[in-house]
């Protein structure tokens, strides 16, 4: 009935576009206390030799995992760092609905851009080059990119890293123009200085204590700027 329709429209992320009333206290589903252990399949031992799907410090040895419909002729490359791993369940949901095969190229912290980074150094740079080669040779139908830019770029203070990442993304995109795949850039989620799940657990009667201003939580997205400047209808955001 009307109540069940309203509940589905106002449950979880659907509450945002549907302009539902926001709760500022009370129980949450799932409980915020479970957030630290609510990890995607990329963190489980599904990678090569029983590892996770993430390339890691110091060498960032390439690890590739596959999800979705493994026999599908539609092959989607999913590339990025830990925040890409965070959103893997959403990508899996789309892949299951459309019968896609997902191939992941994930790294811990390392941003998929030709930008020198203070974390990872040569290992991160080598991983970026190797993933680029895989994308150029892999005959992918779609490439999805998502990164958290929480690593300082070499040559600039932390708060001035975004122009250097834009140049690094542009270098990647120029190379990917050679393949006939579509590319979609996904915006990173807002980043708070708070441990938000712990804050919500600590303040069940007033969640607004854990709120913050959009201007400091939502970073610029240099991948989007780089996509715009490519003027290529295959590159979307």
Backbone torsions as a table, in degrees:
resi	resn	phi	psi	omega
1	UNK	NA	-163.2	-177.5
2	UNK	-61.1	-39.1	-177.7
3	UNK	-64.3	-43.9	-178.8
4	UNK	-67.6	-35.7	177.6
5	UNK	-65.0	-43.9	178.8
6	UNK	-62.9	-40.0	-179.3
7	UNK	-62.8	-44.2	-179.0
8	UNK	-67.9	-34.9	179.6
9	UNK	-71.4	-25.4	-172.6
10	UNK	-115.5	20.9	179.3
11	UNK	-105.1	128.7	176.1
12	UNK	67.6	-144.4	-174.8
13	UNK	-63.1	-23.9	-179.6
14	UNK	-62.4	-20.4	-179.4
15	UNK	-65.9	-25.9	-176.7
16	UNK	-69.6	-57.8	-178.9
17	UNK	-70.5	-20.4	-177.9
18	UNK	-90.6	3.6	175.0
19	UNK	54.4	45.7	-179.9
20	UNK	-80.6	161.6	174.7
21	UNK	-62.6	137.6	-177.5
22	UNK	-96.0	138.9	176.6
23	UNK	-88.7	143.1	178.0
24	UNK	-120.8	8.5	177.9
25	UNK	-164.8	171.2	175.6
26	UNK	97.0	-177.6	-176.4
27	UNK	-68.4	148.3	177.8
28	UNK	-116.7	148.4	177.4
29	UNK	-127.0	116.7	-4.1
30	UNK	-74.0	165.7	-178.2
31	UNK	-63.6	138.5	-178.9
32	UNK	-60.9	-26.6	-179.3
33	UNK	-65.7	-17.3	-178.8
34	UNK	-90.7	-5.0	-170.9
35	UNK	-60.9	-40.8	-175.6
36	UNK	-62.1	-23.6	-178.0
37	UNK	-108.4	4.7	-178.5
38	UNK	-90.9	79.7	-173.1
39	UNK	-106.9	149.1	178.3
40	UNK	-74.7	172.0	-179.4
41	UNK	-63.7	-19.3	179.2
42	UNK	-64.1	-23.5	-178.6
43	UNK	-88.7	-12.3	-179.6
44	UNK	-82.7	173.8	-176.9
45	UNK	-83.8	67.3	-179.3
46	UNK	-110.9	-1.1	-177.4
47	UNK	-87.1	-172.7	179.2
48	UNK	-59.3	136.5	177.2
49	UNK	59.6	31.0	176.0
50	UNK	73.1	25.8	178.8
51	UNK	-98.1	179.4	169.6
52	UNK	-74.8	178.0	-178.9
53	UNK	-89.5	6.3	-175.6
54	UNK	-100.1	131.2	166.0
55	UNK	-70.3	142.3	-168.8
56	UNK	-129.1	159.4	169.6
57	UNK	-57.5	149.8	-0.6
58	UNK	-92.4	-19.1	-171.2
59	UNK	-94.4	-18.8	-177.1
60	UNK	53.4	47.0	175.3
61	UNK	-56.3	131.7	-174.2
62	UNK	-62.2	130.6	173.4
63	UNK	-126.0	130.3	-178.1
64	UNK	-122.9	131.9	176.7
65	UNK	-124.6	160.7	-179.8
66	UNK	-127.7	138.0	179.4
67	UNK	-137.9	178.4	179.1
68	UNK	78.3	-148.1	-178.8
69	UNK	-89.5	100.7	-169.2
70	UNK	-66.3	-21.3	179.7
71	UNK	-93.5	3.3	-175.8
72	UNK	-68.7	143.4	174.1
73	UNK	-77.9	-10.3	179.4
74	UNK	-94.9	113.4	-173.6
75	UNK	-111.6	122.3	-178.0
76	UNK	-112.4	127.2	175.4
77	UNK	-93.8	131.1	-179.5
78	UNK	-120.1	116.2	-167.9
79	UNK	-126.4	136.6	174.3
80	UNK	160.4	-165.8	-180.0
81	UNK	-105.5	-150.8	-169.8
82	UNK	-61.4	-30.6	179.4
83	UNK	-71.6	-26.8	171.0
84	UNK	-65.8	-42.5	176.4
85	UNK	-59.7	-34.8	179.0
86	UNK	-62.5	-36.8	-176.1
87	UNK	-93.7	6.1	-179.8
88	UNK	-55.3	-41.5	179.9
89	UNK	-57.1	-35.3	178.3
90	UNK	-67.2	-41.0	178.0
91	UNK	-65.6	-39.3	177.5
92	UNK	-62.3	-39.3	179.8
93	UNK	-61.7	-43.3	177.7
94	UNK	-65.5	-42.7	-179.1
95	UNK	-62.2	-40.1	179.8
96	UNK	-66.1	-37.8	-179.9
97	UNK	-69.5	-32.6	-174.2
98	UNK	-109.2	7.7	178.8
99	UNK	59.6	52.0	178.3
100	UNK	-103.0	154.4	169.7
101	UNK	-101.5	132.0	179.3
102	UNK	-108.4	130.5	172.1
103	UNK	-115.3	119.5	-176.1
104	UNK	-98.3	140.4	171.4
105	UNK	-127.4	93.5	-172.0
106	UNK	-119.8	146.8	176.9
107	UNK	-138.2	148.0	177.2
108	UNK	-80.1	112.3	176.2
109	UNK	77.6	-37.8	-175.7
110	UNK	-62.2	127.5	179.8
111	UNK	-87.7	135.3	180.0
112	UNK	-79.2	77.8	178.7
113	UNK	-153.8	151.4	177.5
114	UNK	-82.1	64.0	-178.9
115	UNK	-128.3	126.7	176.4
116	UNK	-66.6	129.3	-173.9
117	UNK	-120.6	145.6	-175.8
118	UNK	-72.5	-19.7	175.8
119	UNK	-107.1	122.5	176.6
120	UNK	105.8	-36.7	175.9
121	UNK	51.5	-128.3	-176.3
122	UNK	-63.2	-35.6	179.3
123	UNK	-61.5	-44.1	178.4
124	UNK	-65.6	-41.6	179.4
125	UNK	-62.6	-43.0	179.2
126	UNK	-65.1	-39.7	178.5
127	UNK	-61.8	-43.7	179.6
128	UNK	-60.5	-43.6	179.2
129	UNK	-64.6	-41.6	-178.4
130	UNK	-67.7	-41.5	178.2
131	UNK	-64.7	-40.8	177.5
132	UNK	-58.1	-43.5	177.7
133	UNK	-61.5	-41.3	179.4
134	UNK	-63.0	-40.1	-179.4
135	UNK	-68.7	-35.9	-179.1
136	UNK	-71.2	-27.2	-175.7
137	UNK	-104.5	-7.9	-167.0
138	UNK	-86.9	-5.8	-179.2
139	UNK	54.5	52.3	178.4
140	UNK	-86.2	143.8	177.4
141	UNK	-83.1	-29.5	-177.8
142	UNK	-146.9	139.0	174.8
143	UNK	-119.6	124.2	179.4
144	UNK	-112.6	128.1	-177.3
145	UNK	-121.2	136.3	178.7
146	UNK	-154.8	126.6	178.8
147	UNK	-137.4	151.4	162.8
148	UNK	-96.3	127.1	-177.4
149	UNK	-96.6	56.2	-175.9
150	UNK	-100.6	21.1	177.9
151	UNK	-119.8	134.3	-179.6
152	UNK	-67.5	140.3	174.4
153	UNK	-89.1	142.6	179.4
154	UNK	-66.6	130.4	176.5
155	UNK	101.7	3.6	179.8
156	UNK	-152.8	149.4	172.4
157	UNK	-59.7	159.7	-175.6
158	UNK	-55.3	-42.2	-176.1
159	UNK	-78.5	0.7	177.6
160	UNK	-118.8	25.2	-175.4
161	UNK	-78.2	-21.1	-169.2
162	UNK	-64.4	-42.2	177.1
163	UNK	-60.8	-35.0	178.5
164	UNK	-68.8	-36.8	176.4
165	UNK	-69.6	-34.9	177.1
166	UNK	-61.1	-43.1	177.9
167	UNK	-63.3	-39.9	179.4
168	UNK	-66.2	-38.2	176.1
169	UNK	-67.8	-41.5	-179.3
170	UNK	-59.8	-38.7	178.8
171	UNK	-63.3	-39.8	177.3
172	UNK	-65.3	-46.4	-176.1
173	UNK	-64.7	-36.2	178.4
174	UNK	-61.0	-36.8	178.1
175	UNK	-71.8	-38.6	-177.3
176	UNK	-73.0	-12.8	174.9
177	UNK	-61.9	-21.5	-177.3
178	UNK	-72.3	-20.2	178.6
179	UNK	-97.4	164.1	-174.3
180	UNK	-101.6	27.4	179.7
181	UNK	-90.0	151.0	166.7
182	UNK	-77.5	153.3	178.9
183	UNK	-132.2	136.3	178.3
184	UNK	-126.3	123.9	172.1
185	UNK	-93.2	136.1	-178.8
186	UNK	-113.4	133.0	-179.7
187	UNK	-68.9	139.3	174.9
188	UNK	-68.7	153.7	178.8
189	UNK	-74.9	160.4	176.4
190	UNK	-57.2	145.6	-178.5
191	UNK	-119.7	122.9	179.4
192	UNK	-105.5	154.6	173.9
193	UNK	-79.5	-7.4	-179.7
194	UNK	-89.6	155.7	164.1
195	UNK	-83.7	93.1	-169.8
196	UNK	-62.6	-45.3	177.8
197	UNK	-58.2	-42.6	179.1
198	UNK	-64.7	-37.0	179.0
199	UNK	-65.4	-42.8	179.5
200	UNK	-64.6	-38.7	177.2
201	UNK	-64.0	-38.1	-176.5
202	UNK	-76.5	-19.0	-176.0
203	UNK	-130.8	63.9	-176.4
204	UNK	-67.9	-16.6	-177.3
205	UNK	-99.6	-4.2	179.2
206	UNK	-158.4	86.3	-178.2
207	UNK	-68.4	-18.2	-179.4
208	UNK	-65.4	-17.7	174.0
209	UNK	-58.6	-28.7	-176.5
210	UNK	-93.8	3.3	-177.5
211	UNK	-79.1	167.4	178.2
212	UNK	-158.1	167.1	-177.3
213	UNK	-77.3	140.1	179.4
214	UNK	-57.7	-36.1	-174.4
215	UNK	-64.0	-23.4	179.2
216	UNK	-104.4	-17.2	-178.6
217	UNK	-93.1	-27.2	-177.0
218	UNK	-104.0	111.5	-178.7
219	UNK	-80.4	160.1	168.0
220	UNK	-58.2	156.2	-179.6
221	UNK	-119.7	87.3	-176.7
222	UNK	-62.5	-24.2	175.6
223	UNK	-61.5	-40.6	-179.8
224	UNK	-64.4	-42.0	179.0
225	UNK	-62.8	-41.8	178.7
226	UNK	-63.8	-40.0	177.8
227	UNK	-62.8	-45.5	-179.9
228	UNK	-58.0	-40.4	-175.3
229	UNK	-77.5	-9.7	175.5
230	UNK	-76.3	-27.0	-178.6
231	UNK	51.6	47.1	-179.6
232	UNK	-121.8	119.3	-175.3
233	UNK	-65.8	-14.6	178.2
234	UNK	-80.7	-15.3	-176.4
235	UNK	-101.5	115.3	-173.6
236	UNK	-120.1	166.1	177.5
237	UNK	-142.6	NA	NA
